[in-house]
Amino acid sequence: MSLQFDEGTYTVTRRADCIRLLAKEFALLHFLYKNKEKAFTRSQLLDRVWLLEYPVERTVDDHIYRLRKKLRHWEEIVLDTVRGYGYRLTISSNMALMPSNPSAQDQEMRDAIHGLFRKYHLYGQGKSMLTLLDQQEALGIEIDPFYQLYIHFIQGDLKWLITTTEIPFEERLYWLLIFTHPLTEPAESLQLYEKALNSSALSADQHRELRILNIVEVYAEVGQYERAKLQLLETYEIMESDKLINFKIPVKLSELYVELWGGSGEAVEDQMAVLRSGLRDAPYLREIGRFQVMEGLWLLRQGRTREAEPRMDDGLDVLKMTLNAPLYLNSAYQILLFMAHHRIEGRLQRKYRQLYAEISKNYGVPAYGQRIVSEIRTFLSPFTPSSDLPLI
């Protein structure tokens, strides 16, 4: 038994039977359905469903009451009251005993679905990934547990990433580290990155990706231009030896960013020409958005602010469309860093400072940003450098 949710019309479908709900009724049912059999307090439901709103706990009771009335002929769906605690959604036992969709156990189908998910990931199609995740039961599929964590990451669910008890902190560490860059000063991000790299806290793949990709741009931001260039040389060697084909454009973007901070105009133009050609062959939305932002930074560096503004706005709009919160937040932050470095003030600075503040608020940065930085620092402090890992 499964329900299908249409966010465009707030319609819930069971087989051929449809029910149209109000927006918050839809959101509440969708959340409880995705977390079936798990009880939530009223406060937890308010935090998850009524984001950035301030209703009272009675609001949850009213919505549960209305949902029960609208779903009463779907006897399999039960909205239980957990006395003294809150609510949970359960599937009645006679339906729970029915066999699961056989396609979920078909290895060929599982491989095909995971391949599709990886393609959506590669192309930066965040909405497509979320649709697959939400419709697992209707499609008779199961998504790899890695993507369950990854979805929280790209959605910018900072609260879940730092508070969940479902996944150990060490398994969330890498994803939290990626978020630290737009949460604190570049010097502090660099310190945390290096401490993680000089420890045994990361898996081999995570260590490699942090070292050859994520840290490069931070080197440029703290003024270590030559160090960034040296790291890029090593990055290209590792890409070739490990056959990291999908790293090509992201690394080229990092190289362009480094040149924007410390390179010559000729070097910037050369990198931009390479990327324009590469993006025609591989039109990945995330990379297109980042490239447009960097085109705007190049125009800023040349003093062409009127041309820079719409280009940066276009890039941020594309990143917002991909539903990739880390890149969206990080790119807004990098615009501010670049403007501060080139002493660009006035209306444009105020505009992007306000935009960054709005994006940050949407993802919970004011509430959880410093906690994330602090807990990463605390977690890494007992680690001593691993003998297997080169010191930075």
C-alpha positions as CSV (number, residue, x, y, z in Angstrom):
1,M,0.0,0.0,0.0
2,S,1.4,3.4,-0.9
3,L,0.3,7.0,-1.3
4,Q,1.4,9.3,-4.1
5,F,1.8,13.0,-3.3
6,D,1.4,15.8,-5.9
7,E,2.9,19.0,-4.4
8,G,1.5,21.1,-7.3
9,T,-2.2,20.4,-6.4
10,Y,-1.8,19.2,-2.8
11,T,-3.5,16.0,-3.9
12,V,-2.9,12.6,-2.3
13,T,-3.7,9.5,-4.3
14,R,-4.2,5.9,-3.2
15,R,-4.7,3.6,-6.1
16,A,-7.5,5.4,-8.1
17,D,-8.8,7.4,-5.2
18,C,-7.7,11.1,-4.8
19,I,-8.1,13.5,-1.9
20,R,-7.2,17.2,-2.1
21,L,-5.8,18.8,1.0
22,L,-4.9,22.2,2.2
23,A,-1.2,23.1,2.0
24,K,-0.3,22.4,5.7
25,E,-2.5,19.3,5.8
26,F,-0.6,18.0,2.8
27,A,2.8,18.9,4.3
28,L,1.9,17.3,7.7
29,L,0.6,14.1,6.1
30,H,3.6,13.9,3.7
31,F,6.0,14.2,6.6
32,L,4.3,11.7,8.8
33,Y,4.0,9.3,5.9
34,K,7.7,9.5,5.1
35,N,8.4,8.8,8.8
36,K,5.7,6.2,9.3
37,E,5.7,4.3,12.6
38,K,7.8,7.0,14.3
39,A,6.2,9.2,16.9
40,F,6.7,13.0,17.0
41,T,5.9,15.6,19.6
42,R,3.8,18.6,18.7
43,S,6.9,20.8,18.9
44,Q,8.8,18.5,16.6
45,L,6.0,18.6,14.0
46,L,5.8,22.4,14.3
47,D,9.5,22.6,13.6
48,R,9.4,20.2,10.6
49,V,6.1,21.4,8.9
50,W,5.6,25.0,10.0
51,L,9.2,26.2,9.1
52,L,9.8,29.9,9.9
53,E,6.3,30.2,11.3
54,Y,5.2,30.5,14.9
55,P,1.9,28.7,15.4
56,V,0.8,27.2,18.7
57,E,0.8,23.5,19.5
58,R,-3.0,23.4,19.2
59,T,-2.4,24.0,15.4
60,V,-1.1,20.5,15.1
61,D,-4.1,19.0,16.9
62,D,-6.5,20.9,14.6
63,H,-4.7,19.6,11.5
64,I,-4.6,16.0,12.7
65,Y,-8.4,16.2,13.4
66,R,-9.1,17.5,9.9
67,L,-6.8,14.8,8.3
68,R,-8.5,12.1,10.2
69,K,-11.9,13.2,8.8
70,K,-10.6,13.4,5.2
71,L,-8.8,10.1,5.4
72,R,-11.5,8.2,7.3
73,H,-12.4,5.9,4.4
74,W,-8.7,4.9,3.9
75,E,-8.8,2.4,6.8
76,E,-5.2,1.4,6.3
77,I,-3.9,4.8,7.3
78,V,-4.0,5.4,11.0
79,L,-3.0,8.7,12.7
80,D,-2.4,7.5,16.2
81,T,-2.3,9.7,19.3
82,V,0.6,8.7,21.5
83,R,-0.7,9.6,24.9
84,G,1.5,12.2,26.7
85,Y,3.7,12.6,23.6
86,G,2.3,13.4,20.2
87,Y,1.3,11.7,17.0
88,R,2.5,9.0,14.6
89,L,1.2,7.5,11.3
90,T,0.9,3.8,11.1
91,I,-0.2,1.3,8.4
92,S,-2.8,-1.1,9.8
93,S,-1.6,-4.7,10.4
94,N,-3.7,-6.4,7.7
95,M,-2.0,-4.2,5.0
96,A,1.4,-4.4,6.6
97,L,1.3,-8.2,6.2
98,M,0.8,-7.9,2.4
99,P,3.9,-8.7,0.3
100,S,6.1,-5.8,-0.6
101,N,6.4,-4.7,-4.3
102,P,8.6,-7.4,-5.9
103,S,10.5,-4.9,-8.0
104,A,12.1,-3.5,-4.9
105,Q,13.9,-6.9,-4.6
106,D,14.9,-7.1,-8.3
107,Q,18.7,-6.5,-8.5
108,E,18.5,-5.3,-12.1
109,M,15.8,-2.8,-11.2
110,R,17.8,-1.6,-8.1
111,D,20.9,-1.1,-10.3
112,A,18.9,0.9,-12.9
113,I,17.3,3.1,-10.2
114,H,20.6,3.8,-8.5
115,G,22.2,4.6,-11.9
116,L,19.3,7.1,-12.5
117,F,19.9,8.6,-9.1
118,R,23.6,9.0,-9.8
119,K,22.8,10.7,-13.1
120,Y,20.4,13.2,-11.5
121,H,23.2,13.8,-8.9
122,L,25.7,14.4,-11.7
123,Y,23.5,16.8,-13.6
124,G,22.5,18.7,-10.5
125,Q,18.8,17.8,-10.8
126,G,17.9,18.1,-7.1
127,K,14.2,18.1,-7.7
128,S,14.4,14.9,-9.7
129,M,16.3,13.2,-6.9
130,L,13.7,14.3,-4.3
131,T,10.9,13.1,-6.5
132,L,12.5,9.6,-6.7
133,L,13.0,9.6,-3.0
134,D,9.5,10.6,-2.2
135,Q,8.0,8.0,-4.6
136,Q,10.0,5.0,-3.6
137,E,7.0,3.0,-2.4
138,A,4.8,3.9,-5.4
139,L,7.5,2.9,-7.8
140,G,8.5,-0.2,-5.9
141,I,12.1,0.9,-5.4
142,E,14.6,1.3,-2.6
143,I,17.2,4.1,-2.6
144,D,20.7,3.5,-1.3
145,P,21.1,4.7,2.3
146,F,23.9,7.0,1.2
147,Y,21.4,9.1,-0.7
148,Q,19.1,9.3,2.3
149,L,21.9,11.2,4.0
150,Y,22.9,13.1,0.9
151,I,19.4,14.4,0.4
152,H,19.5,16.1,3.8
153,F,22.8,17.6,2.8
154,I,21.7,19.1,-0.5
155,Q,18.5,20.3,1.0
156,G,20.5,22.3,3.6
157,D,18.8,20.5,6.5
158,L,21.3,21.8,9.0
159,K,19.1,21.0,11.9
160,W,18.9,17.3,11.0
161,L,22.6,17.1,10.0
162,I,23.7,18.3,13.5
163,T,21.0,16.9,15.7
164,T,20.0,13.5,14.2
165,T,20.7,10.4,16.2
166,E,19.9,8.1,13.3
167,I,23.4,8.3,11.9
168,P,26.7,8.6,13.9
169,F,28.5,11.9,13.9
170,E,31.5,10.5,12.2
171,E,29.4,9.5,9.2
172,R,28.0,13.0,9.0
173,L,31.4,14.7,9.5
174,Y,32.4,15.2,5.9
175,W,29.0,16.7,4.9
176,L,29.1,19.0,7.9
177,L,32.7,20.0,7.0
178,I,31.5,21.1,3.5
179,F,29.0,23.4,5.1
180,T,31.5,25.1,7.4
181,H,32.9,27.3,4.6
182,P,29.9,29.6,4.3
183,L,29.3,29.4,8.1
184,T,32.6,31.0,9.3
185,E,35.7,32.9,8.1
186,P,37.9,31.2,5.5
187,A,40.8,30.9,7.9
188,E,38.7,28.9,10.3
189,S,37.4,26.7,7.5
190,L,40.9,26.1,6.4
191,Q,42.0,25.1,9.9
192,L,39.1,22.6,10.2
193,Y,39.8,21.2,6.8
194,E,43.4,20.7,7.5
195,K,42.7,19.1,10.9
196,A,40.3,16.7,9.3
197,L,42.9,15.8,6.6
198,N,45.6,15.2,9.1
199,S,43.4,12.8,11.1
200,S,41.9,9.4,10.4
201,A,38.3,10.7,10.8
202,L,37.4,10.6,7.1
203,S,37.0,7.7,4.7
204,A,39.6,7.4,1.9
205,D,37.2,8.8,-0.7
206,Q,36.2,11.7,1.5
207,H,39.8,12.5,2.4
208,R,40.7,12.6,-1.3
209,E,37.8,14.8,-2.3
210,L,38.3,17.3,0.5
211,R,42.0,17.5,-0.3
212,I,41.9,17.7,-4.1
213,L,38.7,19.8,-4.5
214,N,37.1,21.5,-1.5
215,I,40.2,23.0,0.1
216,V,41.6,24.6,-3.1
217,E,39.3,27.6,-3.1
218,V,39.8,28.2,0.6
219,Y,43.6,28.5,0.0
220,A,42.9,31.3,-2.5
221,E,40.5,33.1,-0.1
222,V,43.1,33.3,2.6
223,G,45.7,34.6,0.2
224,Q,47.7,31.4,-0.3
225,Y,47.5,31.6,-4.1
226,E,50.7,29.6,-4.8
227,R,49.7,26.9,-2.4
228,A,46.4,26.6,-4.2
229,K,48.2,26.3,-7.5
230,L,50.4,23.6,-6.2
231,Q,47.4,21.7,-4.9
232,L,45.8,21.9,-8.3
233,L,48.8,20.3,-9.9
234,E,48.5,17.4,-7.5
235,T,44.7,17.3,-8.1
236,Y,45.2,16.8,-11.8
237,E,47.7,14.0,-11.2
238,I,45.2,12.2,-8.9
239,M,42.4,12.7,-11.3
240,E,44.4,11.0,-14.0
241,S,45.7,8.2,-11.9
242,D,42.3,7.5,-10.3
243,K,40.3,8.1,-13.5
244,L,38.1,10.7,-11.9
245,I,36.3,11.8,-15.0
246,N,33.4,13.5,-13.3
247,F,35.8,15.8,-11.4
248,K,37.0,17.5,-14.5
249,I,34.6,20.5,-14.7
250,P,34.3,21.0,-10.9
251,V,38.1,21.2,-10.7
252,K,38.3,23.5,-13.6
253,L,35.8,25.8,-11.8
254,S,38.0,25.7,-8.7
255,E,41.0,26.6,-10.9
256,L,39.1,29.5,-12.4
257,Y,38.2,30.7,-8.9
258,V,41.8,30.6,-7.8
259,E,42.8,32.7,-10.9
260,L,40.1,35.2,-10.1
261,W,41.7,35.7,-6.7
262,G,45.3,35.8,-7.6
263,G,45.9,35.2,-11.3
264,S,46.4,37.4,-14.3
265,G,43.6,38.5,-16.6
266,E,45.0,36.3,-19.3
267,A,44.9,33.3,-17.1
268,V,41.3,34.0,-16.1
269,E,40.2,34.4,-19.8
270,D,42.0,31.1,-20.7
271,Q,40.2,29.2,-17.9
272,M,36.8,30.7,-18.9
273,A,37.3,29.7,-22.5
274,V,38.0,26.1,-21.5
275,L,35.0,26.0,-19.2
276,R,32.6,27.4,-21.9
277,S,33.6,24.6,-24.2
278,G,33.4,22.0,-21.5
279,L,29.9,23.1,-20.4
280,R,28.6,22.9,-23.9
281,D,29.5,19.2,-23.9
282,A,28.4,18.6,-20.3
283,P,25.6,21.0,-19.4
284,Y,25.5,20.3,-15.7
285,L,23.2,22.7,-13.9
286,R,25.3,23.1,-10.8
287,E,28.4,23.8,-12.8
288,I,26.6,26.2,-15.1
289,G,25.3,28.2,-12.1
290,R,28.8,28.4,-10.5
291,F,30.3,29.5,-13.8
292,Q,27.8,32.3,-14.2
293,V,28.6,33.5,-10.7
294,M,32.3,33.5,-11.5
295,E,31.7,35.3,-14.8
296,G,30.1,38.0,-12.6
297,L,33.1,38.0,-10.3
298,W,35.4,38.5,-13.3
299,L,33.3,41.5,-14.4
300,L,33.4,42.9,-10.8
301,R,37.2,42.6,-10.9
302,Q,37.3,44.6,-14.0
303,G,35.1,47.3,-12.5
304,R,32.1,46.4,-14.7
305,T,29.6,46.2,-11.9
306,R,26.5,46.9,-14.0
307,E,27.2,43.9,-16.1
308,A,28.3,41.8,-13.2
309,E,25.1,42.0,-11.2
310,P,22.7,40.3,-13.6
311,R,25.3,37.6,-14.3
312,M,25.7,36.8,-10.6
313,D,22.0,36.9,-10.2
314,D,21.5,34.4,-13.1
315,G,24.1,32.1,-11.6
316,L,22.4,32.2,-8.1
317,D,19.0,31.5,-9.7
318,V,20.3,28.4,-11.5
319,L,21.9,27.1,-8.2
320,K,18.6,27.8,-6.4
321,M,16.8,25.8,-9.1
322,T,19.1,22.8,-8.6
323,L,18.0,22.6,-5.0
324,N,21.6,22.2,-4.0
325,A,21.7,24.2,-0.7
326,P,25.5,24.0,-0.1
327,L,26.4,25.4,-3.5
328,Y,23.7,28.0,-3.4
329,L,24.7,29.2,0.1
330,N,28.4,28.9,-0.6
331,S,28.2,30.9,-3.9
332,A,26.3,33.8,-2.2
333,Y,29.0,33.8,0.5
334,Q,31.9,33.8,-2.1
335,I,30.4,36.8,-3.8
336,L,30.6,38.7,-0.4
337,L,34.2,37.5,0.2
338,F,35.2,38.6,-3.3
339,M,33.6,42.0,-2.9
340,A,35.3,42.6,0.4
341,H,38.6,41.6,-1.1
342,H,38.2,44.1,-3.9
343,R,36.7,46.7,-1.5
344,I,33.4,46.9,-3.4
345,E,30.9,48.7,-1.2
346,G,27.6,50.5,-1.5
347,R,24.3,49.3,-2.9
348,L,25.7,46.1,-4.5
349,Q,27.4,45.0,-1.2
350,R,24.2,45.7,0.8
351,K,22.1,43.7,-1.8
352,Y,24.3,40.6,-1.6
353,R,24.7,40.8,2.2
354,Q,20.9,40.8,2.6
355,L,20.6,38.0,0.1
356,Y,23.1,35.9,1.9
357,A,21.3,36.6,5.2
358,E,18.0,35.5,3.7
359,I,19.4,32.3,2.3
360,S,21.2,31.6,5.6
361,K,18.0,32.1,7.5
362,N,16.1,29.7,5.3
363,Y,18.6,26.9,6.0
364,G,18.9,27.6,9.7
365,V,22.4,29.1,9.8
366,P,21.7,31.5,12.6
367,A,20.4,28.7,14.8
368,Y,22.8,25.9,13.9
369,G,25.8,27.4,12.1
370,Q,28.1,28.1,15.0
371,R,27.0,24.8,16.7
372,I,28.2,22.9,13.6
373,V,31.6,24.6,13.6
374,S,32.0,24.1,17.4
375,E,31.0,20.4,17.3
376,I,33.3,19.6,14.4
377,R,36.2,21.3,16.2
378,T,35.4,19.4,19.4
379,F,35.1,16.1,17.5
380,L,38.4,16.5,15.7
381,S,40.4,17.7,18.8
382,P,41.2,14.3,20.2
383,F,42.5,13.0,16.8
384,T,46.2,12.8,16.3
385,P,47.7,12.9,12.8
386,S,47.3,9.5,11.0
387,S,50.6,7.9,10.0
388,D,48.9,6.9,6.8
389,L,48.0,10.4,5.7
390,P,50.4,13.1,4.5
391,L,50.6,16.2,6.7
392,I,49.4,19.3,5.1
